[in-house]
Amino acid sequence: MKSTFSIATVIVLSAALFTNAQTVEKKALTLEGAKRVIAAAVAYAKKNNAPGGVIAVVDEGGHLMALERLDGTFAASADISIGKARTAVLFKRPTKAFEDIVKTDARRCFHCLMPTSRHYKAAFRSRSTARL
């Protein structure tokens, strides 16, 4: 019984050591950092005489940290900018990359985003050809 207990203790202790070895420290954006990003973006927009705009800052999970809507910007643009920022973070690439994909090969883009159901694909195909 003692040998079983000691073996179990060794396994638990070694698992604890390996678990610590597998953790990673990450740098995270703070609220103060998000405010500085917004301040820099507002200054850039004013310097370039932007007619309006929304600055959305999200964390690495795509959750909103800070948002500022400039004067003269329509209300729905806030939701659009949050979605754009979230997309950039979650896909780890600028949204311009998706714009380029759609411009060069829209069929490939939609094919990758469609669910695998044959019925859904058939319905989508019939609707998309009807619009053309």
PEDARA-V648226 format. One record per backbone hydrogen bond with DSSP energy under -1.0 kcal/mol. NH is the residue of the N-H (numbers start at 1). CO is the residue of the C=O. E is the energy in kcal/mol with one decimal. If there is no record, write none. Layout:
BEGIN
nh;co;e
NH;CO;E
NH;CO;E
END
This chain:
BEGIN
nh;co;e
5;1;-2.1
6;2;-2.4
7;3;-2.1
8;4;-2.3
9;5;-2.2
10;6;-2.1
11;7;-2.2
12;8;-2.3
13;9;-2.6
14;10;-2.5
15;11;-2.3
16;12;-2.1
17;13;-1.9
18;14;-2.4
19;15;-2.3
20;16;-1.8
21;17;-1.5
34;30;-2.3
35;31;-2.3
36;32;-1.8
37;33;-2.1
38;34;-2.2
39;35;-2.5
40;36;-2.3
41;37;-2.3
42;38;-2.7
43;39;-2.1
44;40;-2.2
45;41;-2.4
46;42;-2.5
47;43;-2.3
48;44;-1.9
49;46;-1.3
50;45;-2.9
55;68;-2.8
57;66;-2.9
59;63;-2.4
62;59;-2.0
65;57;-3.4
66;57;-1.7
68;55;-2.1
70;53;-3.1
73;70;-1.1
77;74;-1.3
78;75;-1.6
80;76;-1.8
81;77;-2.5
82;78;-2.0
83;79;-2.3
84;80;-2.3
85;81;-2.5
86;82;-2.6
87;83;-2.4
88;84;-2.2
89;85;-2.1
90;86;-2.8
91;87;-2.2
93;88;-1.6
97;94;-1.8
99;95;-1.7
100;96;-2.3
101;97;-1.8
102;98;-2.5
103;99;-2.4
104;100;-2.2
105;101;-3.0
109;105;-1.7
110;106;-2.4
111;107;-2.3
112;108;-2.0
113;109;-1.2
114;110;-1.2
121;117;-2.1
122;118;-2.7
123;119;-2.4
124;120;-2.7
125;121;-2.7
126;122;-2.3
127;123;-2.1
128;124;-2.8
129;125;-2.1
130;126;-1.4
131;127;-1.3
END
